[in-house]
């Protein structure tokens, strides 16, 4: 069974989702209207806001453009990159994989 990301990763993902939701609401758009304007499946907005799906950089750019909030793009992308880095650092290695004392995987051979 896969373990959940750390609380810090979950909180950071949630912070991005809240910011995106607030941007959408400030633009007076429903989730369906945003999805339609972005040419997305109608469930994509819900999944991003519920943190089920992490937004890509293109998603963030599109979201902000549709909501006329382009000034938010650099900060949101920086947040998303930071979350991705946190997740990569958290991601467990397979149990059978050997690692050095510093946690670096040992390549077979």
Secondary structure, DSSP 8 states (H G I E B T S, - for coil): ------HHHHHHHHHHHHHHHHHHHHTT--HHHHHHHHT--HHHHHHHHTTSS---HHHHHHHHHHTT-GGGHHHHHHHHHHHHHHHHHH----TT--B-TTS-B----
